[in-house]
Amino acid sequence: MEALFILISVLASCSLSFSQECQRELLENIDFPGTDIKHEYSPDVHHCQQLCTQYPSCLFFTFLRADWTNDKRHFYCYLKSTPSGQPKVQKVLSGVTSGYSLKPCGPNPQPCLSRVYPNVDFLGADYRTLFTSDYEECQRVCTKDPFCQFFTFINGVFTPENYRYKCHLKFSWTLPRTLNVNRKSGVVSGFSHSVQFSEPSDTPCSMKLFPSTDIVGGTLESQFAGTPEHCLALCSAHPRCTYFSFESNSFTCRLKNNANELVIQAKEGVTSGIATHFCQQNSDWAKTALEGVDFQGSDIRFELLDDAETCQKTCSIDQNCQFYTYVDDSFHDSAYRRRCYLKRFTTMPAPPKVSKLTNVVSGFTLRNCI
């Protein structure tokens, strides 16, 4: 029965892909006006297309290139969708390029982004700076540093002089994250068993958790997590996180930064822990289904399935799916019963902002190109 299930699921996945045409072509100076979901920043149209591919509901996009002249919205990547899957309107517009999501083409979850961008600045997301002789060395450092996802290098003729040869290493999330986590009767949530949550290592991590304990202050940012172990994985993936506190009632994972001291206090409903680095983390938590927990949002689609186990297996063999929520037969609204919601979050390197700046060079880690 196991082999039969996998075969049926693969055929169902293929049927879904084949029902949507794979359209790789890019349409230069063609706009798909309206039907925007949101906009992100991209240094070029290929990065924009990959963003659309990874964003759950994006079906097509329009990218405003560096030669866009109507206003200052250079490098805007507009993610778009319609019920039909096709743009409602196409029109000629100079300075833009449009195209389609590559989801039906079998996307690479972590694409190789090998191009560098002269006179383009990736603003924000810095976690470390150093001086290098050229941008090639800056990119090599970024590629070797497990936290670095992209960089900006300031060259030898930049003004003011004090910032010349400075290499800015930058971070963006590559771990799947949920937009929200809530308790809800009649649902089961969990992660794809195919998702990698840490870099492979021969050294197992030594996990240190403090039950009923809060680590005071120093909050860097907050994310949602299903368990303290999930929160630990998030903290360990962030270059500035030194320890964390997980609040079980709200599923809030508070990532904290303080390299000088660790101040703890007793607090019920909170589990804290210390980040682990350069070791193989235990990912058993990702294989545990969470009863009565809803991972809200980030839906790719839903399928009608008989149980949560089948939902988890469907997610695990779908390369687009990172996590799921299954609605069982006890759910209060019968219209939603047996729905398996397949979900994903953008995990490719994505600068928070892109702009023009003379005498700098920006680019991405080459780890995904090896």
Phi, psi and chi 1 to 4 in degrees:
 res  aa     phi    psi   chi1   chi2   chi3   chi4
   1 MET       -  -35.1  -73.2  -60.0  -67.2      -
   2 GLU   -59.9  -47.7 -179.5   79.8   11.9      -
   3 ALA   -64.9  -39.0      -      -      -      -
   4 LEU   -63.9  -41.9  177.5   61.5      -      -
   5 PHE   -59.7  -46.1  161.9   76.0      -      -
   6 ILE   -62.3  -42.3  -66.8  174.6      -      -
   7 LEU   -62.4  -46.7  176.1   60.1      -      -
   8 ILE   -61.7  -41.7  -68.1  171.5      -      -
   9 SER   -65.7  -40.8  -62.3      -      -      -
  10 VAL   -63.3  -43.4  168.5      -      -      -
  11 LEU   -63.2  -38.7  -69.8  173.9      -      -
  12 ALA   -64.9  -41.8      -      -      -      -
  13 SER   -63.2  -43.6  177.3      -      -      -
  14 CYS   -63.2  -40.7  -69.9      -      -      -
  15 SER   -59.5  -40.8  174.3      -      -      -
  16 LEU   -63.3  -43.8  177.5   71.0      -      -
  17 SER   -65.5  -42.5  -64.0      -      -      -
  18 PHE   -71.0  -22.4  -66.2  150.0      -      -
  19 SER   -73.4  -16.0   67.5      -      -      -
  20 GLN  -114.7  127.8  -55.1  173.2   51.9      -
  21 GLU   -71.1  136.0 -177.1 -178.4   -4.6      -
  22 CYS   -78.6  114.6  173.0      -      -      -
  23 GLN  -122.7  100.1  -58.1 -179.9   73.1      -
  24 ARG   -89.7  -17.6  -65.3 -178.2  179.8  -86.0
  25 GLU   -66.5  147.5   68.5  -87.5   19.8      -
  26 LEU  -107.7  137.9  -61.4  171.5      -      -
  27 LEU  -107.5   98.9  -54.0  175.1      -      -
  28 GLU   -74.9  135.8 -167.2  165.1  -17.6      -
  29 ASN    60.9   30.6  -62.3  -39.4      -      -
  30 ILE  -121.4  130.2  -64.3  -65.2      -      -
  31 ASP  -106.4  140.4 -178.4   26.2      -      -
  32 PHE  -104.4   85.0  -65.1  160.5      -      -
  33 PRO   -70.4  147.1   24.4  -31.7      -      -
  34 GLY    75.0 -173.5      -      -      -      -
  35 THR    56.0   32.2   69.0      -      -      -
  36 ASP   -71.8  137.8  -62.5   -9.6      -      -
  37 ILE   -88.7  -51.3  -56.7  169.1      -      -
  38 LYS  -168.2  174.5   63.7 -177.9  -59.4 -171.0
  39 HIS  -123.8  146.2   86.6  -92.1      -      -
  40 GLU  -123.7  177.3  -56.9  -83.2    8.4      -
  41 TYR  -105.8  139.1  -75.1   93.9      -      -
  42 SER  -141.5  144.1  -74.1      -      -      -
  43 PRO   -78.8  -20.5   27.3  -34.2      -      -
  44 ASP  -155.8  174.1   64.7   13.2      -      -
  45 VAL   -69.7  -28.1   67.4      -      -      -
  46 HIS   -68.9  -40.1  -58.0  -72.9      -      -
  47 HIS   -63.9  -41.2 -176.4  -89.9      -      -
  48 CYS   -60.4  -42.8 -179.7      -      -      -
  49 GLN   -63.7  -38.7 -173.8  171.6   46.2      -
  50 GLN   -67.4  -36.6  -69.4  -68.9  -14.4      -
  51 LEU   -61.0  -45.1  -83.3 -179.4      -      -
  52 CYS   -61.8  -39.3  179.8      -      -      -
  53 THR   -62.8  -39.0  -59.8      -      -      -
  54 GLN   -83.9  -25.4  -69.9 -147.9    2.7      -
  55 TYR   -72.9  128.8 -164.6   82.3      -      -
  56 PRO   -52.6  -47.7  -25.1   32.7      -      -
  57 SER   -99.9    2.3   55.9      -      -      -
  58 CYS   -77.1  129.9 -177.7      -      -      -
  59 LEU  -115.0  -24.0  -61.2  177.3      -      -
  60 PHE  -159.1  173.5   48.1   90.8      -      -
  61 PHE  -154.9  164.4   63.9   89.0      -      -
  62 THR  -133.1  131.1  -66.5      -      -      -
  63 PHE  -113.5  132.0  173.9   67.9      -      -
  64 LEU   -94.7  111.4  -82.8   60.1      -      -
  65 ARG   -75.9  175.8  -56.8 -170.7  -54.2 -100.1
  66 ALA   -64.6  -23.9      -      -      -      -
  67 ASP   -90.9   10.0   60.9  -33.3      -      -
  68 TRP   -64.4  132.3  167.9  -99.6      -      -
  69 THR  -121.2   -6.2   58.0      -      -      -
  70 ASN   -70.3  -29.9  -69.9   20.2      -      -
  71 ASP  -163.5 -161.5   51.0   41.6      -      -
  72 LYS   -99.0   22.2  -65.0 -176.9  178.1  179.9
  73 ARG   -86.2   42.4  -71.8  178.1  -62.1  158.0
  74 HIS   -63.9  144.0  -51.3  101.2      -      -
  75 PHE    71.0   16.3  -51.4  111.8      -      -
  76 TYR   -77.6  132.0  -86.0   42.1      -      -
  77 CYS  -114.4  106.7  173.8      -      -      -
  78 TYR   -91.5  115.4  -74.8   95.6      -      -
  79 LEU   -88.3  134.9  -51.1 -178.1      -      -
  80 LYS  -137.7  161.5  -60.0  167.9  179.6  -79.7
  81 SER  -159.6  151.7 -179.0      -      -      -
  82 THR  -141.2  157.6   57.5      -      -      -
  83 PRO   -58.1  -33.3  -26.0   35.1      -      -
  84 SER   -77.8  -18.4   69.8      -      -      -
  85 GLY    84.9    2.3      -      -      -      -
  86 GLN  -125.3  148.4  -65.4  -65.1  -39.0      -
  87 PRO   -60.1  143.0  -17.7   29.0      -      -
  88 LYS   -72.0  -34.2  -68.4 -178.1  178.2  179.2
  89 VAL  -138.9  146.0 -178.2      -      -      -
  90 GLN  -127.9  135.9  -62.2 -173.3   33.0      -
  91 LYS  -145.4  156.0   71.2  174.9 -173.4  178.7
  92 VAL   -73.3  131.1  175.8      -      -      -
  93 LEU  -153.9  120.2 -177.5   61.7      -      -
  94 SER   -68.8  140.0 -179.9      -      -      -
  95 GLY    92.1    5.1      -      -      -      -
  96 VAL  -125.8  158.0  -51.6      -      -      -
  97 THR  -136.0  136.0  -58.5      -      -      -
  98 SER  -120.1  163.6  -64.2      -      -      -
  99 GLY  -175.0 -167.8      -      -      -      -
 100 TYR  -123.8  154.8  -65.5   85.6      -      -
 101 SER   -58.6  146.1  164.3      -      -      -
 102 LEU   -95.7   12.5  -61.0  178.8      -      -
 103 LYS   -52.3  -44.9  -69.5 -177.1 -175.4   72.1
 104 PRO   -69.4  -11.5  -18.0   31.8      -      -
 105 CYS   -91.8   -0.6  -52.6      -      -      -
 106 GLY    79.2   72.5      -      -      -      -
 107 PRO   -70.2  153.9   29.1  -35.9      -      -
 108 ASN   -84.7  117.7  180.0   -3.4      -      -
 109 PRO   -57.5  -31.3  -22.5   33.3      -      -
 110 GLN  -128.3   84.5  -67.0  -63.9  -24.7      -
 111 PRO   -68.8  152.0   26.4  -35.0      -      -
 112 CYS   -76.7  123.1  168.5      -      -      -
 113 LEU  -116.5   81.0  -56.1  169.1      -      -
 114 SER   -89.7  -13.4   58.3      -      -      -
 115 ARG   -75.2  145.6 -175.8 -178.1  169.7 -169.2
 116 VAL  -109.5  159.4  -65.6      -      -      -
 117 TYR  -128.1   97.5  -54.8   91.9      -      -
 118 PRO   -65.4  142.7  -19.0   31.8      -      -
 119 ASN    61.0   30.1  -58.5  -44.6      -      -
 120 VAL  -128.9  131.5  172.3      -      -      -
 121 ASP  -108.7  130.2 -175.1   16.8      -      -
 122 PHE   -94.1  101.9  -69.3  170.8      -      -
 123 LEU   -81.3  142.5  -73.3   88.9      -      -
 124 GLY    79.8  179.9      -      -      -      -
 125 ALA    69.2   16.3      -      -      -      -
 126 ASP   -69.5  139.3  -63.5   39.0      -      -
 127 TYR  -129.8  -13.7   69.8   91.6      -      -
 128 ARG  -156.7  143.7  178.9 -171.9  171.4 -162.2
 129 THR  -130.2  150.3   60.1      -      -      -
 130 LEU  -155.2  172.5   65.8  155.6      -      -
 131 PHE  -104.7  132.5  -69.0   96.0      -      -
 132 THR  -131.0  158.6   60.2      -      -      -
 133 SER   -74.1  -25.8   58.1      -      -      -
 134 ASP  -158.5  174.3   50.0   34.8      -      -
 135 TYR   -70.3  -27.3   80.2   81.0      -      -
 136 GLU   -61.2  -42.0  -69.9   93.3  -16.3      -
 137 GLU   -68.0  -38.0 -175.5  178.8   -7.0      -
 138 CYS   -59.2  -42.9 -176.7      -      -      -
 139 GLN   -68.0  -36.3 -171.9  171.2   45.3      -
 140 ARG   -62.6  -42.9  -77.2 -164.4  -63.4  -87.7
 141 VAL   -61.0  -44.3  173.8      -      -      -
 142 CYS   -60.4  -42.6 -179.5      -      -      -
 143 THR   -66.2  -37.0  -59.4      -      -      -
 144 LYS   -78.5  -26.7  -67.3  -66.0 -175.4  179.9
 145 ASP   -79.4  119.2 -170.9  -43.6      -      -
 146 PRO   -65.3  -18.3   22.7  -33.1      -      -
 147 PHE   -88.5  -23.2  -63.9  114.4      -      -
 148 CYS   -76.8  131.0 -174.8      -      -      -
 149 GLN  -113.3  -26.7  -61.2  -57.4  -41.4      -
 150 PHE  -159.1  172.4   46.8   94.5      -      -
 151 PHE  -150.8  162.8   67.5   90.5      -      -
 152 THR  -134.1  129.5  -66.9      -      -      -
 153 PHE  -112.7  134.3  172.9   74.9      -      -
 154 ILE  -100.2  121.6  -59.5  172.7      -      -
 155 ASN   -83.1 -174.7   69.8   21.0      -      -
 156 GLY   -79.5   -0.4      -      -      -      -
 157 VAL  -118.6   11.8  -66.4      -      -      -
 158 PHE   -67.7  147.2 -174.9   83.6      -      -
 159 THR  -119.5  130.9  -57.9      -      -      -
 160 PRO   -76.4  157.0   26.3  -33.4      -      -
 161 GLU   -62.7  -31.6  -63.6  179.5   10.0      -
 162 ASN   -60.3  -18.9  -66.6   -7.9      -      -
 163 TYR  -102.0    3.0  -63.1  101.8      -      -
 164 ARG   -64.5  145.0  -69.5  175.4 -178.5  174.9
 165 TYR    66.5   19.8  -56.8  105.6      -      -
 166 LYS   -89.1  132.1 -160.1  168.6 -172.2  179.8
 167 CYS  -110.0  117.5  170.4      -      -      -
 168 HIS  -101.3  114.1  -64.3 -102.1      -      -
 169 LEU   -90.2  136.7  -56.4 -175.2      -      -
 170 LYS  -131.1  151.6  -61.6  165.0 -178.1  -81.3
 171 PHE  -119.0  140.1  168.2   80.0      -      -
 172 SER  -142.8  155.2   67.3      -      -      -
 173 TRP   -68.0  134.2  -73.0  102.9      -      -
 174 THR  -116.1   -3.1   57.7      -      -      -
 175 LEU   -89.0  139.9 -101.3   66.0      -      -
 176 PRO   -60.5  136.6  -19.4   30.7      -      -
 177 ARG  -131.7  148.5  -69.1  164.6  -64.9  136.2
 178 THR   -96.6  142.2   55.2      -      -      -
 179 LEU   -67.8  -34.3  -70.9  174.3      -      -
 180 ASN  -160.1  150.5 -158.2   -7.3      -      -
 181 VAL  -131.9  128.8 -178.3      -      -      -
 182 ASN  -136.7  157.6  -79.5  -36.8      -      -
 183 ARG   -83.1  134.0  -61.6 -166.3 -172.8  -82.2
 184 LYS  -153.5  125.7 -175.0  177.9  -69.6 -174.7
 185 SER   -68.3  139.0  178.6      -      -      -
 186 GLY    89.3   12.0      -      -      -      -
 187 VAL  -129.5  156.7  -56.5      -      -      -
 188 VAL  -134.2  134.4  179.1      -      -      -
 189 SER  -127.4  157.8  -64.9      -      -      -
 190 GLY  -175.6 -173.6      -      -      -      -
 191 PHE  -113.0  155.1  -70.6   88.7      -      -
 192 SER   -60.0  136.8  165.6      -      -      -
 193 HIS   -79.9   -2.6  -68.3 -172.9      -      -
 194 SER   -95.3  -11.0  -58.9      -      -      -
 195 VAL   -75.3  134.9  173.1      -      -      -
 196 GLN   -92.4  128.4  -63.5  -65.2  -40.5      -
 197 PHE  -106.5   -4.6  -70.1   92.3      -      -
 198 SER  -157.2  162.5   64.0      -      -      -
 199 GLU   -69.5  137.5  -65.9  -72.6  -27.9      -
 200 PRO   -59.4  142.4  -21.5   32.6      -      -
 201 SER  -152.2  151.0  172.9      -      -      -
 202 ASP   -82.9  -12.7  -66.0  -29.0      -      -
 203 THR  -102.7  116.9  -55.4      -      -      -
 204 PRO   -70.3  144.0   24.5  -31.5      -      -
 205 CYS   -74.4  148.0  -66.4      -      -      -
 206 SER  -100.4  104.7  177.0      -      -      -
 207 MET   -82.7  132.7 -177.4  171.7   61.8      -
 208 LYS  -123.9  109.5 -172.9   65.8  176.1  177.3
 209 LEU  -117.2  145.8  -63.0  178.3      -      -
 210 PHE  -118.8   96.7  -55.0   99.1      -      -
 211 PRO   -65.7  150.5  -17.7   30.6      -      -
 212 SER    51.4   39.2  -57.9      -      -      -
 213 THR  -140.0  136.5  -58.6      -      -      -
 214 ASP  -111.6  140.7 -175.6   26.4      -      -
 215 ILE   -97.3  123.1  -60.3  178.9      -      -
 216 VAL   -76.6  134.0  179.9      -      -      -
 217 GLY    65.7 -174.8      -      -      -      -
 218 GLY    74.9   20.4      -      -      -      -
 219 THR   -63.8  123.7  -61.3      -      -      -
 220 LEU   -88.7  -51.2 -179.8   66.9      -      -
 221 GLU  -163.4  167.3   63.6  176.8   89.9      -
 222 SER  -120.6  140.3  -65.2      -      -      -
 223 GLN  -130.2  167.4  -61.8  -74.9  -20.5      -
 224 PHE   -95.3  142.9  -74.3   99.8      -      -
 225 ALA  -144.2  153.3      -      -      -      -
 226 GLY   -83.4  -29.6      -      -      -      -
 227 THR  -147.1  165.3   61.3      -      -      -
 228 PRO   -58.6  -35.5  -24.6   33.9      -      -
 229 GLU   -67.2  -36.6  -68.1   79.4    8.6      -
 230 HIS   -63.9  -42.0 -177.7 -164.0      -      -
 231 CYS   -61.6  -40.2 -171.8      -      -      -
 232 LEU   -60.2  -42.1  168.2   62.4      -      -
 233 ALA   -63.0  -39.6      -      -      -      -
 234 LEU   -64.9  -44.8  -68.9  171.2      -      -
 235 CYS   -62.5  -42.8  179.9      -      -      -
 236 SER   -68.8  -23.3  -60.3      -      -      -
 237 ALA   -84.1  -11.1      -      -      -      -
 238 HIS   -99.9  127.0 -163.8  -65.1      -      -
 239 PRO   -65.1  -22.1   23.6  -33.9      -      -
 240 ARG  -103.1   -1.8  -63.1 -178.2   59.2 -157.0
 241 CYS   -83.4  122.8 -174.6      -      -      -
 242 THR  -100.8  -31.2   52.3      -      -      -
 243 TYR  -161.1  174.9   42.3   72.5      -      -
 244 PHE  -146.0  164.1   67.9   90.0      -      -
 245 SER  -133.5  128.8  -67.3      -      -      -
 246 PHE  -110.1  123.6  174.1   74.8      -      -
 247 GLU   -99.1  110.5  -60.2  170.3    6.1      -
 248 SER   -68.6  -31.6   58.1      -      -      -
 249 ASN   -66.6  -38.1  -72.7  -22.3      -      -
 250 SER  -106.9   -1.8   62.5      -      -      -
 251 PHE    58.0   31.1  -64.3   98.6      -      -
 252 THR   -92.1  127.1  -58.5      -      -      -
 253 CYS  -106.7  107.2  173.1      -      -      -
 254 ARG   -94.5  110.2  -59.0 -161.8 -174.0  -80.7
 255 LEU   -84.1  131.0  -52.2 -177.2      -      -
 256 LYS  -125.6  152.7  -54.4 -167.5  175.0 -169.0
 257 ASN  -133.6  112.2  173.1 -100.3      -      -
 258 ASN  -160.4  104.9 -171.6  -26.5      -      -
 259 ALA   -84.7   -3.1      -      -      -      -
 260 ASN   -97.6  -35.1  -62.1  -42.7      -      -
 261 GLU  -154.8  159.9   59.9 -179.3    2.1      -
 262 LEU  -128.9  107.0 -171.2  152.3      -      -
 263 VAL  -108.5  117.8  179.7      -      -      -
 264 ILE  -112.6  154.3   63.0  173.7      -      -
 265 GLN  -147.1  149.8   63.9 -179.7   19.7      -
 266 ALA   -66.8  134.6      -      -      -      -
 267 LYS  -159.2  117.1 -169.6  170.7 -175.9  179.5
 268 GLU   -67.4  144.9  -72.0  -59.4  -44.8      -
 269 GLY    82.5    4.6      -      -      -      -
 270 VAL  -124.8  133.4  176.9      -      -      -
 271 THR  -120.4  131.2  -61.0      -      -      -
 272 SER  -116.8  165.4  -63.7      -      -      -
 273 GLY  -167.4  172.5      -      -      -      -
 274 ILE  -110.0  137.7  -60.9  171.3      -      -
 275 ALA   -61.6  148.4      -      -      -      -
 276 THR  -119.6  142.7   55.9      -      -      -
 277 HIS  -136.8  151.1  -59.5  -58.8      -      -
 278 PHE    56.6   42.2  -51.6  108.9      -      -
 279 CYS  -151.5  167.6   52.8      -      -      -
 280 GLN   -87.6  111.5 -174.3   61.4   54.5      -
 281 GLN   -78.4  148.6  -64.8 -170.3   38.6      -
 282 ASN   -75.7  119.0 -173.7  -30.1      -      -
 283 SER  -107.8   22.5   59.5      -      -      -
 284 ASP   -59.7  -30.4  -72.0  -12.9      -      -
 285 TRP   -58.4  -31.8   59.8  -90.9      -      -
 286 ALA   -75.5  -12.6      -      -      -      -
 287 LYS   -99.4    3.5  -63.6 -179.8  172.8   64.3
 288 THR  -100.5  122.8  -57.2      -      -      -
 289 ALA   -74.6  138.0      -      -      -      -
 290 LEU  -102.9  106.8  -56.4  177.1      -      -
 291 GLU   -73.6  137.0  -59.5  -84.0  -10.9      -
 292 GLY    70.2   23.5      -      -      -      -
 293 VAL  -124.3  132.4  174.4      -      -      -
 294 ASP  -111.7  121.5 -177.5   18.3      -      -
 295 PHE   -88.3  102.8  -71.2  168.4      -      -
 296 GLN   -82.9  144.0  -66.1 -173.9  -36.7      -
 297 GLY    77.0 -175.5      -      -      -      -
 298 SER    64.9   24.6  -57.7      -      -      -
 299 ASP   -70.8  133.1  -61.6   -8.1      -      -
 300 ILE   -85.2  -50.6  -54.4  170.2      -      -
 301 ARG  -169.7  176.0   67.6 -178.5 -170.2  -81.6
 302 PHE  -129.0  153.2   72.8   83.0      -      -
 303 GLU  -128.1  151.1  -61.9 -176.7   17.5      -
 304 LEU   -87.8  116.5  -65.5  177.6      -      -
 305 LEU  -134.2  163.9  -61.4  173.8      -      -
 306 ASP   -82.1  -27.0  -70.7  -24.6      -      -
 307 ASP  -159.1  170.2   51.3   49.2      -      -
 308 ALA   -67.4  -32.7      -      -      -      -
 309 GLU   -64.1  -42.7 -178.1 -178.3    4.9      -
 310 THR   -65.5  -36.3  -53.5      -      -      -
 311 CYS   -62.0  -45.7 -178.7      -      -      -
 312 GLN   -62.1  -42.6  176.9  -88.0  -51.8      -
 313 LYS   -66.1  -37.1  -68.7  177.3  179.8  177.2
 314 THR   -63.0  -42.2  -58.7      -      -      -
 315 CYS   -64.1  -41.1  178.3      -      -      -
 316 SER   -67.9  -28.4  -66.6      -      -      -
 317 ILE   -95.1   -4.9   65.2  172.8      -      -
 318 ASP   -94.2  114.6 -173.9  -31.5      -      -
 319 GLN   -66.1  -15.9   61.9 -177.6  -25.3      -
 320 ASN   -83.4  -20.1  -75.1  -50.6      -      -
 321 CYS   -90.2  131.3 -175.3      -      -      -
 322 GLN  -110.0  -33.3  -61.6  165.3  -21.3      -
 323 PHE  -153.7  172.9   46.5   96.9      -      -
 324 TYR  -151.2  162.6   66.6   89.7      -      -
 325 THR  -136.0  130.7  -68.5      -      -      -
 326 TYR  -111.8  134.1 -179.9   74.2      -      -
 327 VAL  -102.0  115.4 -175.3      -      -      -
 328 ASP   -90.4 -176.5   65.9   28.2      -      -
 329 ASP   -73.4   -7.5  -73.3  -28.5      -      -
 330 SER   -91.8   -2.9   68.5      -      -      -
 331 PHE   -63.0  143.3 -167.5   69.9      -      -
 332 HIS   -65.0  -30.0   66.0   89.7      -      -
 333 ASP  -104.0  111.3 -170.2  -23.5      -      -
 334 SER   -64.2  -22.6   60.5      -      -      -
 335 ALA   -64.7  -23.0      -      -      -      -
 336 TYR  -101.7   -5.0  -68.0   89.6      -      -
 337 ARG   -64.5  144.3  -68.3  172.6 -174.2  170.0
 338 ARG    72.6    9.6  -62.3 -177.9   60.1 -115.3
 339 ARG   -82.0  129.3  -72.8 -170.5  179.7 -173.5
 340 CYS  -109.0  109.0  170.0      -      -      -
 341 TYR   -91.2  115.3  -70.8   92.4      -      -
 342 LEU   -90.1  134.4  -53.9 -178.6      -      -
 343 LYS  -135.2  157.0  -58.5  164.4 -179.7  -81.9
 344 ARG  -154.2  162.0   74.6  166.1  -68.3  115.8
 345 PHE  -130.6  145.2 -160.7   92.2      -      -
 346 THR   -62.7  124.5  -58.5      -      -      -
 347 THR  -122.9    5.2   55.1      -      -      -
 348 MET   -81.9  156.1   63.4  177.4  -77.4      -
 349 PRO   -57.8  128.1  -24.5   34.6      -      -
 350 ALA  -144.2  106.8      -      -      -      -
 351 PRO   -61.2  141.2  -19.6   31.2      -      -
 352 PRO   -67.1  -24.2   20.9  -30.5      -      -
 353 LYS  -157.0  147.3 -169.7  170.4 -177.3 -179.5
 354 VAL  -130.1  133.9 -179.1      -      -      -
 355 SER  -149.6  166.6   67.4      -      -      -
 356 LYS   -77.8  139.3  -64.3 -179.8  178.7 -178.8
 357 LEU  -159.2  120.4 -176.8   62.7      -      -
 358 THR   -67.6  141.6  -56.5      -      -      -
 359 ASN    69.6   31.3  -66.3  -40.1      -      -
 360 VAL  -129.5  160.3  -54.5      -      -      -
 361 VAL  -132.5  133.7  178.1      -      -      -
 362 SER  -122.7  158.1  -65.1      -      -      -
 363 GLY  -173.8 -171.9      -      -      -      -
 364 PHE  -119.5  162.7  -64.1   92.5      -      -
 365 THR   -59.9  147.9  176.4      -      -      -
 366 LEU  -101.3   11.2  -61.7 -179.5      -      -
 367 ARG   -58.7  -35.2  -77.6 -166.5  -58.5  -81.7
 368 ASN   -79.8   -1.9  -60.8  -36.1      -      -
 369 CYS   -98.5   -4.5  -56.3      -      -      -
 370 ILE   -88.7      -  -60.2  170.8      -      -
